[in-house]
C-alpha cells in the first residue's frame, strides 16, 4: 500500500492537532494563522505534485486517488486558505478558542478531501460525518442566541439527512450486497430492468441518497436550514459552508452517481430526470425568495440555493449523457471552481464591510461606493459574476455548463435556467444599486486590513481570469472529469 | 497576419477607461482630455480602415482586416475579429459618435472619472459587437454593454432614472437569455461558433437535429428587444428619456443598431428559410411599430421622450427593410441604421443642449426660441427635417431605398401593400417633427427665455460635424451604399437578389 498517496490528508490532521497544542502555549495568536496556512500550503503543494500520476485506489479500494479527487483537494485547500485569510480580523475579536476555530476548519477540510476521494459507502459516511461535525461546531462558534439556534438547527436537520442517507445506503447494500462503488455498479449492470422493477427498493435507496446529498448541496426541498444557518453562523463560516460544503456535496454526488449508477442508461436517465426537476425548483425558489430578503447573508444563502440549481443542470446532463462522455463532470468542476472564487469574494467583501459597520442589512450598505470604493468594486464584480454576466467567471461557467446541457437535449432546462438568471439580476443589482447610488448615512471611511484584502484580491483576480481566459482551468477540469474506473 | 487594427480600435477605449480610473478625481480637465484622445485615435483609425476598405465587386461578402486566434480550446471559441461591408460603416459610426459624445459630455462635472470610464467601456463593448465574428465573443460583448449602461443611466440620469435603468437591464437580459439559448443550440447543431463558417456551410445539419425555426426565434427575440420591435419596445422611451444626453446619443445612435445588425447577420444571413417563412408576420409587426410609434410620438410633450418614441417608428422602417428581403431594401435598412444613428444622435444632443441651457423640457412651456437661440434652432430644424426624410439629407436616401426595395420585393407576397401602409408613417413623422419645431422654436417670443445661452464653440463644432455628415450622405449616398452592398449582396443572394 502506498501511504505517500495519503500525505495531504495526514498533513492536515497533523497540523490541526498542532494548532490546538500551539494555542495552549503561544501568546501571539497570529502564529495560529500562519501555522494553519502553512499546513494548507503543504497539503495543497503535495496534492499538486501528485497531479498527472496514474490514478489508483488505496486502503482496499476505500479511497480513490485520481485526478478528480486531486482537483477537489486542491479546490478545498484553496478555499480553506482564503477563508482563513478572511477570518483573521473576525476571529481576533474572540478571547478564547481561536486555536479550535482554525483546527476545526482544517479538520473539516480534511473531511471534504476524503469525501472527494471516497470510493466506498463506508468511507463516504465517515468522511461526511467528519466534515459535518466540524461544521456543526463552527456554526455555533459565536455562542450568541442566533448562532446557537443555527447550530442546533443544522445539527438536527443534518442528523436527519444523515439518517436518510444511511437508510438509502443500507437499501443499496441490501440489494447489491456491496459497499464498494465499482462493485455496486457491476452488480447493477448484471440485473435486468424487470428484475429491478419487481423490487423497487434499489430505486428507493437511490432516491434516499439523493435526498441525503441534497441536504449537503442545499437543493430545494432540502434547503430549509440554509437561511437561518447562513444568517446565524459567523460570516467566515457561512462563506466556507456556502462554497466548500456545497462543492464537497457535489463531489460526492458525482463520484457516487457516476461510478455506481452511471450505467445502464435507463437508470442514469431516471436520476438525471430527478436532478433536472430539483434543478428547476431550486433555481425558481432560490431566486424568487431571494428577492424580498433584507439581510445580505440570507440573500446570499438563497442565491446559493439557486446556484446549486444551475449546478444540478450539470448533474442532469450527466444522467442524460452517454457514459463515455465527460462533458457533464468537467462542466460541473469548472462551475464549482468559478463559483467558489465568486462566492468567496462576495462573502469576504461582506465580512470586511459588515465587520466594521456591525450590520448585515443591505440597507446599511448604502453609499459603500464612497465609503469603501475598493471593497464595493470587488463586491460588484462578484455579484456580476453571480448573475452570470461577462467578463466574470460566472458567465463562462454558465456558458460551459449550459452548452453541455443543450448537447444532451436539455434545451428546455437551459431556457428555464437562463430566464432564472434574469430574475437573479434583480436582487443582485439591488445591492449594487444601494452601494453606488444611495447617499451614505455617514461619510466615515470603512477601513480594511491586509489579510482579507489579499484574499479578496486573489478572488477577484481569479474571477476575471476565469472569465477572460478560462482555457487553462477548463483543461484541468477536463482531465479531472476522468474518474477512476474500478 | 498584419497589423491588428481592429484590436486596437476595439480596446483603446477600454485602456482609456482604465487610465481614467487611475487619474485623480479632481483633475476634471485631464480626465476629459484622456477620454477625447482614447476615443479620437480609434475614430482616426476607423476612418483609415474605411478609406482602405476594398470596394471592388470581388470583395462582396469578404471579411477584411481579419484577426483570428484560438481563445478557448474546449469550446472551439476563437478571438476572431473582422469587418465586411455591413459592419464597417457601423464600426465607423460607433467610433464617430463615441468621440462626439465625449465632447457632448464636456459639461459633466458630477463624478467625471466614473462617468467617462463607463462611457469608454461602453464604446469598447459596442465596437466589439460589430467586429466579432465568433458567437461567444459576440455574446460577451453584447452582454458587457449592459453594466456601463446601468450605471450611466442610474447615476447621471434624470427623472425616474433608477427605474429606467433596471428596466433596461432586465429587458436586455431577458432578450439575451433567449439569444444565449439560441447561440448554444446553433453551437451544438453546427459544432462551430464561427459566424463565417456557419454562414458558409448552411444549416443542412441543423434541420436534422433541431428545427431551424426554433433557433431563428430564440436569436430573434434577443435582437427584437434591442431594436426594439413592437411589442418589446417599452424599455426604450424610459431609458432614452432618463439617460444623460451622451448616453441617449449612444443609445439611439448605435446601441439599438446592434439589434438590426444581429438580425441581418444572424437571423436573415444564417436562416433564410425561416426568415422568408415568417417575413410577413415580422413586416406586420414593423408596420405596427411604424404607425404606433409615430402616433404615440404625436402625443408627447417631453422633448426627449418625443425623440425616443420617434426612434421606435424609425426602427420599424429598418425592420421592414430587413424582412422585405431584397437587395435594395436590405441596403436601405443598413443605411437607415447609419443615418438614424447620426440624425437621432444630433436630435438628442440638441435636446440635451436645450434642457441644459434653458432648463425646460416640456414642449408646451417652450416657444419662440428662434430669436433667442438661433444656432440651436437652425441645427435642430436641420436634424428634424432630416428625420422626416427631406431630400438631400441621409434620412431621405435611406427611407427611399427601403420603400423602393420593399415595393419591388419578390421574396415576400403583398410587399406592395405593406409598403404603401408604411408610407403613411412618413406623413405622421412630418406631423410630429413640424409640430415639435413649431412648439419649441417658433411662435411668439417668451420673455422669460431672454438671455439664455446659445451654443458655445465646442457645441457648434460637434453640431456642424454631424450636420455635415448628414448632408454628405444625403447628397452622395454611394460613399456608404457601395460599402453596405458588399455585405448585403451575399445575404440578398439567398433570396434571389
Interface residues (C-beta under 8 A of the other chain):
Chain A: X330 X384 X387 X389 X390 X391 X395 X396 X399 X400 X402 X403 X406 X407 X411 X414 X415 X418 X419 X421 X422 X425 X426 X429 X432 X433 X436 X437 X469 X470 X471 X474 X475 X478
Chain B: X71 X72 X73 X74 X75 X136 X139 X140 X143 X144 X146 X147 X150 X151 X154 X155 X162 X166 X169 X170 X173 X174 X177 X178 X180 X181 X184 X185 X187 X188 X210
